[in-house]
Each structure stands twice: as structure tokens, then as C-alpha cells.
Amino acid sequence: MDTRRIRHFLVLAETLNFSEAARRCGVSQPALSKSIANLEAELGGSLIRREGRLTHLTHLGQAMALHLREVERATSAAKAEANRLRKGAVQPLEIAVMCTVGPSRLSPFVLKFLTDHPDVELSLHDVTTARIGADLLGGRVDLAVLGAPVTDSDRLRHIELYTEDMVMACAVDHPYASRPSVKLEDLSRQPYLDRLHCEFRDTFLATAVRENVPMRVTVRSEREDWIQSLVQGGQGVTILPRHSVVLDGIATVPLNRRDMKRSVMLSVATGRQDAEAVRDFVDGARRHDWQ
């Protein structure tokens, strides 16, 4: 649909006067009439009705005026955004963050990066393990912060940011909260809250079954905040990465074993570092003291 025709119609709908509308649009009155006629042909009906000296909108014209005003606003916004990006006033950077990665270690680096790069417009997307690889390889995001590799594609490069222990989380007044550590046997005696999106989940549960200490699962959920809210309320315990706790009132207790850790990585697809913002973020992450 020709945006000039839309503009001509909207001005005419406002003025209901062909001469005045033509003047405002900077065209001749015959040219305006032809533009309106072409739009009517495209939409399949009359938009304007003339009755002597009176001009008013038809029912179709009234409906189209509402919709086409939205089209004009969206078109203007798109042009403004294109100009802003083309002039280099801002560098957009899209980053997927695996939903199990907590903000406490990532936020200080992000804040420092934005301070050093005020022209970057950063979008952080909370993404599940199942989707994050496709978003990264498909170009929907520029970078991804992962708790575990989600694909073995050779197009991806991984940079380890830090490692963290998997710990037991419980309410601060839970009997286990004051312990120096807990065993799997201890957890099996408590209601277990199962974090379905945890990339470590299958390994943990398989280990528990193999060692004949299966967990007594009472709640399963994809939502990290729901699970933590239940932990906070004393409804059970769960296993999560040490720095993933986001609610007050939750105690973390180390597991009495060394085989339950994870690495948090920054992943980028081959070729993406051609973009300045991506390159700067990766370089900054390599230099940052994550400890």
C-alpha cells in the first residue's frame, strides 16, 4: 500500500475538504483526487462521499481512517528507528541468558560494559535451554550466556566466565540451614522441588537414583521464581547453582561432594564478532575479573 496515498487520505479525512487537503499535502487537487481514487480501488470501496458542497467519510472510510492512522504511526516510527540505526547513534546488542543463570555475577559486568559503551542498546532475553541454541544459531540473538552447551555445532565458540557449585537451597529457618554441608541422603528425606529447566537436573536425579537415594518430588515447575518462592516459604528443598538465588529468606548449603559444579559460558556464533558491539562485549568478558 502506497504510504503517500495513506497520507493523502488521512489529511482529507481530517479536513473533509479536497482543496485544503491538497494544499497541506503539497499536490494539486486533481492529483489528490486521483490518489484517493487509487486507494479506493485498492481497498474495494468508496472512502469519501460528496453531497453537493458537503464531504464526509463513508462507513468504510471511517473504519480505514482508524486503521491507516496506526499504519502511518508505525511507518513513521520505523523510519525514525532506521535513521537512528543508520547514523550509528546506537548499537543494538541482543543477548540470550539461560533462565537458570542468576544475575548476581552477570550484572556487575553488564553495568560496567554499558558505562564504557554508552552507544550500546542492550536487550537481555530470558531463554530456556531448549530454545537458546536455535536462537543463537538463527541470528535472533547475538550472544548467549549458558550454564551448559546446548548444541555441539562447530559454528559456536564458548568462553568460560566462571564456575559455580550446585548447592541445596532451603528456607533460612529450615533445620538444614545451619549445617556446614548436606548429603544426598539428607535431601531424600525432604520434600524436593524439581526445577524442570535446570540443565543439571538429569545428571543430579540420575546420580540420586544410581546411589539409591531417589528424591521425593512434591512440586515440578519450569519457573525458577516459583520454585524459589516455595523454598522461601519452607515447602521443600531444591538443588540450584549457588549464584542463582534471587529471593531473600533462602539459605544455601554446600553438597558433600565434588562432582556437582557447572561452568557459565558466553557463546557466540562464528562471524558475529564482525559487529563492533559483539566484539567489544566478548573482549570485555575475557578481561573481566569474574571472581
N, C-alpha and C positions, 0 to 999 in steps of 0.2 A: 504494500500500500504506500503510495507516494506521500511523504511527510508534508510536502508543500500543499497538497490538496487537503490534508487534515487541518493544517494551519488556516487555510482559506475558509474552510467550513466553520471552524471554531470561532474565528473572528466574525463571520457572518451570523452565526448563532448568537453571538453576544450583541451585535449591533442591530440585527434584523433590517439592515439597510445595505443594499448592494454597492451604492456609491461610496458610503463611508467605509465599508469593509475593503473595497478595492483601494481606497486611499491609504488605509492603515497597512495593507499588505504590499503596497508599492507596485500594484499592477493596474492594468486598465480594467474597466468594468466588463467588457466582453471576455477578457482573459479570465477574470474571476468566475463569470457565469459558466465558461467552458470547463474550468477546473471543478466546479460544483457538479456539473452535469456528468463529468467523467467519474467522480466519486459516487454519484447516484447509480451510474451504470455498474460500477464495481460492487456496490452493496445491494443492488437489485431492487431499488425502490426510491421514491421521492423523499428528499430530506427537508425541502423548503416548499411551502405553499404560498403563492401570491394571490391575493384577493384585492384587486384594484391597487391602491397605494399601500395596503397592509401586507406585511410579510410575516409569516410565523412558521415555526417548526412543525413538521408532521409528527405523528407518534413515533415513527422510525427515526426521524431527526432528533427528537428528544432523547431517545434511547442511545443513539450513536454519539450524541454530544457527550453524554456521561462517560461512555467507554473511550472515546477518542481523546478526551481530556487526560485520561490515565495514560494513554499511549504517548501523548505529547510530553507529559511529565517524565515518563520512563525514558523516552528518547533524549530529552534534554539532560537527564541525569547520566545516561550512558555516554553522551558526548562530553560532558564535563569530566567524567571519570577517565575517558580515553585521553583527553587533553592533559589531565593531571599525570597519568602514567607516561604518556609520550614525552612530556617535558622533563621527566626524571625527578619530579618533585617528591615521589615516594617509590620505594621498592617493596612490593608485596612479598611476603615470605610465609608459606603455608607449612605448618609442622604438625604431624600427627603424633600424639602422645598415647602410648598404650595405657588403657584405663587403669592398670594396676600400678603405674608409676606415680608415686606421690610427689607433691610439689616442693617439699622442704629442701631437697638437694638441687632441684632444677631452677627454682625461682630466683635465687641469688645470681646465677649465671645469666638468666634471661634479662633481669633488670640491668645488670652491668652491660650486656650487649646492646640493649636499647638506648642506654645512656651514651654509649660510644658510637651508636649508629642511629641518630635521630631521624634519618630519612627512611628507615625501615618500618613498614607496617606489618606487624606480626599477627598471625592468626594461629591459635593453638586449638587443635581438634582432639576431643576425647574419642578414641577409636578402639574397637575391640580387637582382640588377637586375630579373629577370623578375617577381618576386613583390612587390616593395616597394610599387609603385603601388597594386595591388589591396588590400594590407593597410592602406595609409593611407586610401584612399577607402572601404574597407569597415568602417572603425572598429575593426579588430583592433589597431591601434596609434594612439597619439595624435599622434605626431610622427615625422619621418623625417630622417635625416642622409644626404644624397645626394651622389654625385660628379658627377651629371648629372641633369637632369629625366628622369623615366621615363614621364611622361604629359603630354599637353597639356591636361588637364582644367582648366577655368576655376574649379573648386572648390578648387584648391590655391594657396597663397601661398608664395613662396620668399624666403628671406633668405640672402644670401651671407655666409658666415662667413669664408672665406679662399680664396686661390688658391694653387696649388702647381704646380711644374714636373713634367713627366714626365721621369724620368731613367733611365739604364741602371744596372742592378744586376748586380754580379759579385762573385766571391769576393775577399777582401782581398789575396790573393796573385796575382790574375789580372794578366796583362800590361797590361790596360786600366785597372787600378785607380788608377794614378798619373797618368793623363792629365788635363789640365785640361778636356777635353771629347771627345766622340766624334761621328762622323758615322754616317749610316745605312749607308754603305758598310762601315764598320768592323764594325757589328753583323752584316751579312750574311756575314761571314767566320767567325762563331762559331756554335756550336750554340745555337739560340734556344728558350727555354722559354716556351710560349704560355699566358698567363693567360686562361682562357675566360670568366671572369665580369667581366673588365675592361670598363667602359663605353667606354673609349678604344680598345679593341682594333681594332675595324673601321676606325676612322679611321687608326690607325697602320699597319696592314697594307695598307690601300688606298693610303696615301701611298708606302709602300715599293714596291709593285707599279708605281704610276704613275711613280715615278722610276727604275724598272728596277733596283731593289736588293731583290728579294724575300728574305725571311728563310728560313734553313734550319732549319725547325722539327723538333726532336727529341722533345719532350715537350709534350703538351697536358693541362691539368688545370683543373678548377673550384676546386681547393683552393689558396688563397693560401699556406698554410703549407707544403704540399708543394713548390710551385714555389720558395719561398724556401729551403727546405732543400736542394733541388738546386743552387740558385745558391750557397749557402754551401759546398756540397761541391765546387764547381768544375766542375759538369756542364754549364754553359752560362751564358748571359746572358738578361736579360729587361728589358722596359720596365715601370716602375711609377711611381706617384706618389711624390714624394720622401719624404713622411711616412708611407708605408705599410709601410716596413721594420720588422719586429718581431723579427728574429733578429740576434744578434751575428755578426761574421765576414762581413758583407756591406758592400761599398763601393758608393757611388752616384756616378755621373759624369754631369755635365750633357750634354744633347744639344746639338749645334752648330746649333741652330735655335730660332726664337722662337714657332713655331706650335703647340707641344705643351705646353699647360697645361690645367688644369681648375679649375673653381670647386667648392668644397664648400659645400653649401647646407643650411639647415634648412627643411623643408617642413611645412606644417600645412594641414589641410582647413578650409574656411570653416565657422565655427560652433564649432570645437573650443576656441577660446580662451575660451569661456564657463566652462570648467573652470579653477579657480584655479591648479592646478599647471602646466597647459599655458601659461596666460598668464604665469606667473612665469618659466617656462623660456625662453619666447620673448623676454620683456623682458630677461632676464639675458644671453641670447645676443646681443642687439642691443648691449648695453652693454659686453660683454667685449672686452678687447684681444686679439684673436686673433693678433696679431703677436708 
